[in-house]
Amino acid sequence: MRVLIAPDKYAGTLTATEAAEAIATGWRRTAPHDVLDLAPLSDGGPGFVDALYAALGGELQAVTVRGPFGDPTPATVLVVGRTVYVESAQACGIDLTRGERGERASTYGVGELLLAALDTGAERIVIGLGGSGTNDGGAGLLAALGATADVPLDDGAEGLAGIAALTLPDPSATAGVEIVAASDVDNPLTGLFGASKVFGAQKGLDEDAQQRADLALTQLAALAGRVKALEKGAGAAGGLGYALLLLGATREPGLEVIASAAALGDRITEVDLVITGEGSFDASSRGGKVPVALAAMAAARARPTVVLAGHVGLGSRETRALGIEAAYSLVDAVGEDRALGDPARALADLAERVARTWSVRDHGE
C-alpha cells in the first residue's frame, strides 16, 4: 500500500516535519512493507521554510533579526535560484510572544528578513504569513525598509496611536522584484472582520485593546492607502499582509505555494491513502487549513484522506462533509498529559493503531 503522510505543524508541540516522521514511525510498526511518502506542509505559518526546503532543496541562509519585542532572534531565508522564501513567523510568531502583549509586538524583524532576501539579488520573494503574534499592520516592516512617521512605527499597534504623518519607504528598494504574500487568510485590515477584531484575542488583546488597535490601523490606512486596507488578505498576520500589499505584493494561498513546489497533486495520484493532521481539527479548520485543503485535492483524485490531530472538535458527519473519511484524536487516544509531554512518541502510537484499520497488510486483511 502507498501512503502520503502530509501533516501541518501541531502547534506548540511538533513541527510538520517531526509530525510526519512520527506518523511514519508508528505506521511502519503495523505495516512495514507499505511505501510511505513524507510531505510536511504549511499554510504559510510556522514550518513554511522547512516544508519548502524539503520539497525544493536550495540554500538556507542564517540571519539574526529583531524579535517582536526587539530581542535578537535567529531566522533563516531559503534561496532557490532567483526566488527567496521567507517565513514571517520566525521574526514575529506567536510562539515568540507566547500570545501576550500583541499590542506592543512589532514586525520590524520581518522587514529585516525581506532586506536579507533582497540582498541575495532575488527576483522573486515569497513571504509566508501565519502564526503571528503581532497586530501592527506591518508598520514595523515598513520602518525596517525606511518608512518614517510622527509616532514610533516599531512599537506595535499601541505605538501607532494618534499617527498623523507618514512617509512610506522609497519604492526603488523593491523595484523589479516580485513579492508574493503566501496566506490563506482573506480578512481586510480593519473593521468587524479585520485583523484586530478577529485575531486580536489570541494575541493577548482584550476588547479595549482590540478597539484601540483597530482605530490605530484605521489611522495608518488613512495615511498609507485606504483602498489596500480593504483588499483580501490585508488583515493576514496582524495586518502584515497590508504592508506587503502597499509594496505591490500579490497574494497566493500558502498551501498552494507548497503544493506546487512539492508537486503534491502528482504525489497524491500515486498513492492509495492520504494521512494529514494538525494540532486541533475543529471548526476553524473549515477555513481552508491544511487538512481540509489537502482533502479537497485528494478527493479530486478519488483518494481517501484520514486526519490524525492533537484534538478533534468535529463530529463524524461534519468530518465526512469536509471530504475526510475519519479523524482520530491524539488526546482521546493517549490522554492530554502524554499528548503534550511526549508528543512524537504518542503520535507514533496513534499512527500504529490507525494503520491497523487502514493498511492492507501482508496477511491479507
Summary of the structure (lengths in Angstrom):
residues: 365
radius of gyration: 20.8
end to end distance: 12.0
largest distance: 73.5
contacts: 1451
relative contact order: 0.15
helix: 45%
strand: 19%
